[in-house]
Amino acid sequence: MSDEPGGEPLSTEPREEGAPRGKALTIGAVCKALSQEFPDISISKIRYLEDQKLLAPRRTPGGYRLYSGSDVARLRTILRLQRDEFLPLRVIRQELAAGRLGEEVPAAPTAATGDSRAGGAISALRRLTFSIREAGSLYSVEDVVEETGADQPLIQELEDYGILQAQVRDGTRYYDETEREIVRAVRELTRYGVGGRNLRVFRTSAERESALLQQILAPALRSRNPERRKEAIDTLENLAAVASHLKHLLLVRDLRRIAK
């Protein structure tokens, strides 16, 4: 049986807490309900999130998916964390499982709704935590294109300018989760005419910051003592988060002058 929009009747079961009034939703109805906030949402993407153990909708005896209000709220949270915080699915799964996220993450504030300096610091901490310890899963070029909406010429341009770094295995190029999220972030910048050559300033800045933090913690990071090395990595994450937040504040200060 098909899960395509219009292919299933809506459930007439009693309303669950937080669900749309009176009815659970089919996957097609969920896709339609979220399409205004997330134009790129699709049935296949929702299914993919289910395959990744991030969603677990109830199934009817006939095999149709039915999404409660809490399922839809969880999906909205996942999509916002991907779009606004650039978090990989592995980290989102861990955060949800640990109960560190509320039922629903509010939409990212715009210039009209005020700033989010505290939220930005938390986001930086999350991103740095997942990127330093391990690279995560590997993705082919086709996977990156599908998940980020970027095209292959952009990916090649980013490699040419050293922004993106692929791993070659058996002649095939793969990208880890951090590289994939770099592509996602750059795609947003390209909407404003920012090209690969303009991004070298970010790469140079990151290399300088990395060198500084390495200089501070080099002896401990090279230690053969597992405990000391673990402590050094924890410290590295903390320092990186503080450095990232400091850079953000300096940028805000300079942009505030431009906006005057």
N, C-alpha and C positions, 0 to 999 in steps of 0.2 A: 504494500500500500504506500501511496505517496505522501510525503510531508510537504508538498508544494502548497503555496498560498491558495486557499480556497478548496483544497483537496480534502479537508476534514471538517466536520461540524465542531463547533465549540462545545466544551463540556457544560453541562447544566448542573453540576454538583454544587453543594453549598460553598459560599465564599470563604476563602482562607484569609487569615489576617494579612492585610497589606495587598491582597490580590485585587485586580480590577473588579468592579462591583458585579457580583453575581456569577461570574464565570472564570474558569481557568482558560488559558489561551493555548492555541496550537502554535507550532513553530512559525507558521506563516503569519499568524496574527501578531506574534511577538516581534517578528522582523518588521512588520508594518508599523507597529507602535513605536519602535525605537529608531525608525529610519530618519525622522526629522533631526534628531540630535546626532545620529551616527549615519550619515549618508552612505557610507561604505559597508554597512551591515548587510549580511546575506544569510540565507538559510545554510549554505555550506560552511560559513564561518561559525555559526552557532553550533552546528554539528561538530565542527573541529574542536571547539571549546569543550564540548561534551566528551569527545574522544580523549582529550587531555585531562579528564577527571576534574574539570572545573565546574561543570554543571551536571546535575543528576535529576532531570525532570521525571515526573511519574509517567508510566506507560499504561495505555489502555489495554484491555485483553487483545485488541486487534493490532497492537504494536505502535499506535500513534503516541507522540510525545504531547504531554499536557503540562504547561508551565503555570505554577501558582504565582501569586504576587511576590512572594519571597524569592522565587526563582528569577523573576524578571528584575527585581531589585539587585540580586547578586550579579546577574548578567550586566546590568547597567554599571555596577561598580567595576567589574572586570574591564569593560570597554573604556571607562573613564581613566582607569589606571594605565591602560595601554596608551591611550591618546595623550593624556595630560602629564603623566609621570614617566612615560617611556619605560615602564617596568616590564620585564619579560614574564612569560606565563609561569615559569618555575617559581619566581619570587612571589607573584600574585597568589599562586596556590599555597605557598608556605605561609604568607600573611593571613590568608583566609582561614587556613587550617589552625593557625595559632590564635585566632580570634583577635588579631591586632588591628583589624579593620572593622569599621562599623558596617551596618547593613547596607549603607549606600554612601558612596563618596560624592560630595557635592561637585557640581561642574566647576571647571577652572574659572576663576574670576577674570573679568576683562578689565580694561582700563576704566570702564564706566562704573564698575562695582568695587573699585579699590584694589589695593595691592594684597599680596599674600606672602609676606616675607617669612613669617614663621612656617607656613606650609611649604615654602620653597626650601627651607633648611631641612625639613623632615624628608622632602622628596630627594634632596641631594644625599642624605644619609642612606636612604633605601637604595638608590642607584649605586652608590659607591660600595655598599656592603656586598651586593651580588657580583659586581664586576671585578673586584680584587681577588676574591678567594678562588673562583673557578670560572672557566669560560662558558660552561654550559653546553647545550646541544649545538650541533653543527647543521648549517643550512646550505643548500645549493643556491646557485644564482636564481633559479626558477622559484625556489621557496621565498627568497628575499623579495623578489619582484612581486609575488602574490601577496605577501603579508604586509608590505610597506606601500605598495602602489607606485614605487619608483620604476623606472625603465632601465634596461641593461646599459644603454649609453651613459646614463648618470653613474651607475655603479662603476663602469670602466673609467670614467673621468675621475671619480674619487680615488680609485686605485692609482691612476697616473699621477695624481698630486700627493700621494702618500697619506690620504685621509683614511682610506680603507685598506685593511691588510687581510688578504685571503690566505687560507691554508690549502696547499695543493696535495691531494692524495690520489694516487693512481691517475694523474693527469687531469683530475677534476678539481675545480676550485670550490672551497667551502668557507663559510663565514660563521663565527660563533655568535652568541646572542648579543654581545656588546657591539660587534660590527653591524649586525642587523639593525640595532637601535640607532646607530650612527646614521645609517641610511635613512631611517624613518625621520630623524631630526633634520637631516640635510634636505630631505624632500620638502619639509615645511619651509625651510629657508629659500628654496628655489622658487617658491611662489612669489617671492619678493625680488627675484632677479639675482639672487646670490649664487655664484658659480663656484666650481672647484678651486680656482685660483684664489678666490676671496677667502676660502676656508683655511688657507695655510697659516693665517695668523692664529687660528684656534689650535692647530697642530703644534706650532712653535711654542705657544703659551703652555700647552699641556706637557710638552717635553721638558720645558724649563722647570715647571712645578714638580714633575716626576723626579727630575735630577736633584732638586733641592731636598725632597722628602727622602730620597735614597741616601743622600749624603748624611742626613740626620740619623737614619736607622740602619745604615749599611752593616756595621759590625753584628748587630743582633739578627738581622735577616740572614746573614751568612753563618750563623751559629749552628752547630750540629746538635745542640740540645733542643729537642722537640718543644719543650715547654717555653724556652726562651724565644724560639722562633715564632711560636703561636702568639705569645705576648707582643712580639714585634709586629706581626700582621694585624693584630687588634689595634695597636697604636697607629699603624699606618692608615688603617681605615678611618680612625678618629681624626687624625691629622688631615687626611684628604678631604673629609667632610667639612672640617673647619676652613681649610684653604678654599674649597669650592664656595662656601657661604661667604667668605671674605671677598672673593672675586666677584660674586654676585652683588654684594653691597657696594663695592667700588664702581661696578658698572652702572648700578642704579643711580649712584651719586652723579656720575658723569652724564648719564642720559637726562637726568633732571635739569642739568645746566643747559643741555641742548634744547630741551622742551620749553625753556623760559622765553 
